[in-house]
Amino acid sequence: GVANPEPILLELAADAELELFYGDPFRCDASFIDTYVDHSGEPAVNLVVRSGVKAEEIRARLHGQISVQLLGPGSAVEAVIFDGPDASICSEIVARSEGMPFDCLDRIIGTIDRHDEANGRASVNTEATRFCTLSYRRFPEVKTWEPGTHVAIQGAWLGDHLKPYRVQLADALSTSS
């Protein structure tokens, strides 16, 4: 027997409640981005999943005893997500043995169009979007790249906006493969 079955039973009851109220979950390969506390004070997670032909960011509340302490940004994971009426809920995240960091993100080539020193960002022209902005705070190296420089962006879509997670010179991308 189990010395203290109460935590296990509570976890099973909570999982059953999720299925009862939210229906069937979807299991997906994803790239872990980070955790945060949502507007209601609940722990939550940012994941990037492949949705059809593009990468999309999913923000979901963490449910139960999920440990993400050993996951770094971009870690290849498998997640179980319930789509709720108010928020998505993630009931499981486990590291995938196959997969590379950031493997669920879109890779887009663009050209630095201009720098906006006053707002601390650079604008990038891409074929996928008209513009993508790169913050100097998040990507300090971008500040030194001249307009016309080709860059490789790995990002996910939030609606029509590309949210960048990694940026490097496009030439460095082709020589490192």
C-alpha positions in Angstrom: 0.0 0.0 0.0 0.9 3.6 -0.3 1.9 5.4 2.9 -0.1 8.6 2.2 -2.5 8.1 -0.7 -4.3 11.4 -0.2 -2.1 13.5 -2.6 -2.4 10.9 -5.3 -6.2 10.7 -4.9 -6.5 14.5 -5.0 -4.4 14.6 -8.2 -6.6 11.9 -9.8 -9.8 13.8 -8.8 -8.5 17.0 -10.2 -7.6 15.3 -13.6 -11.1 13.8 -13.7 -12.6 17.2 -13.0 -10.6 18.7 -15.9 -11.9 16.1 -18.4 -15.5 16.4 -17.1 -15.6 20.2 -17.5 -13.2 20.8 -20.4 -13.6 17.6 -22.5 -10.8 15.8 -24.2 -7.3 17.3 -24.0 -4.9 17.5 -26.9 -1.4 16.1 -26.6 1.2 18.0 -28.6 4.9 18.4 -29.2 6.0 21.8 -28.1 8.9 24.1 -27.3 8.9 25.2 -23.6 9.5 29.0 -23.3 9.0 30.0 -19.7 6.6 30.1 -16.7 4.9 33.2 -15.2 2.0 34.1 -12.9 -1.1 35.0 -14.8 -3.5 37.9 -14.1 -5.4 35.8 -11.6 -2.3 34.9 -9.6 -2.1 31.3 -10.9 1.1 29.7 -12.2 1.1 29.4 -16.0 3.4 28.4 -18.9 4.3 29.7 -22.3 4.7 27.0 -24.9 5.1 27.1 -28.7 3.3 24.4 -30.7 2.9 23.7 -34.4 -0.6 24.5 -35.5 -0.9 23.6 -39.2 1.9 25.3 -41.0 2.9 27.8 -38.4 4.1 28.0 -34.9 1.7 29.5 -32.3 2.3 30.5 -28.7 0.0 29.0 -26.2 -0.3 30.4 -22.7 -1.8 27.9 -20.3 -2.4 27.7 -16.5 -0.4 24.9 -14.9 -2.6 22.3 -13.3 -1.4 19.9 -10.5 2.1 19.0 -9.6 3.9 19.9 -12.8 7.7 20.3 -12.4 9.3 22.5 -15.0 12.5 23.3 -13.0 14.8 21.3 -15.3 13.4 22.8 -18.5 15.2 25.7 -20.1 13.9 28.1 -22.8 13.4 26.1 -26.0 13.4 22.7 -24.4 11.6 20.0 -26.5 8.6 18.8 -24.6 5.3 17.0 -24.9 2.4 18.7 -23.3 -1.3 17.9 -22.5 -3.5 21.0 -22.9 -7.2 21.5 -22.2 -9.0 24.4 -23.9 -11.1 26.0 -21.3 -13.7 28.8 -21.7 -11.6 31.3 -19.8 -8.1 29.9 -20.2 -6.1 26.9 -21.5 -4.9 24.5 -18.9 -1.7 22.4 -19.1 -2.0 19.2 -17.1 1.3 17.6 -18.1 4.7 18.6 -19.5 7.4 16.1 -20.0 10.8 16.4 -21.9 10.9 14.7 -25.3 13.8 12.5 -25.9 13.8 13.3 -29.6 13.8 16.9 -30.8 16.0 19.9 -30.7 15.7 23.1 -28.7 13.2 25.5 -30.3 12.2 22.9 -32.8 8.6 24.0 -32.9 9.3 27.6 -33.7 9.1 29.1 -37.2 12.4 30.1 -38.8 12.1 33.3 -40.8 14.7 35.3 -42.7 14.5 39.0 -42.7 16.4 42.2 -43.3 17.0 45.0 -40.7 15.1 48.0 -42.1 15.8 50.7 -39.6 16.7 51.3 -36.0 14.4 53.2 -33.5 16.9 54.3 -30.9 14.2 56.3 -29.0 12.2 53.1 -28.4 15.1 50.7 -28.2 14.3 48.5 -31.1 15.0 47.6 -34.7 12.4 46.9 -37.4 12.9 43.9 -39.6 11.2 43.3 -43.0 10.3 39.7 -43.7 8.3 37.9 -46.3 6.0 36.4 -43.7 5.0 39.7 -42.1 5.5 43.3 -43.1 7.6 44.0 -40.0 8.9 42.3 -37.0 10.4 44.4 -34.2 13.4 43.3 -32.2 13.9 44.9 -28.8 17.5 46.0 -27.9 16.8 44.9 -24.3 16.0 41.3 -25.3 18.5 41.1 -28.2 21.3 43.6 -27.5 23.4 42.4 -30.4 20.8 43.7 -32.9 21.8 47.3 -31.9 25.1 46.9 -33.7 23.7 45.4 -36.9 23.4 47.8 -39.8 20.2 48.3 -41.9 20.3 45.8 -44.7 21.8 43.1 -42.5 20.1 39.7 -43.1 18.8 38.0 -39.9 17.3 34.6 -39.0 14.5 34.9 -36.5 13.0 31.9 -34.7 9.6 32.9 -33.3 5.9 32.1 -32.8 2.7 33.8 -33.9 0.4 35.6 -31.5 -2.4 36.3 -34.0 -0.8 38.2 -36.9 2.2 39.3 -34.9 5.5 37.3 -34.9 7.0 37.1 -31.4 10.8 36.5 -31.7 12.6 34.2 -29.3 16.0 33.8 -31.0 17.8 36.0 -33.5 21.1 35.6 -35.3 22.8 36.7 -38.4 21.4 34.8 -41.4 25.0 34.1 -42.6 25.9 32.5 -39.3 22.8 30.3 -39.6 23.9 28.9 -43.0 27.6 28.4 -41.9 26.7 26.6 -38.7 24.6 23.9 -40.3 
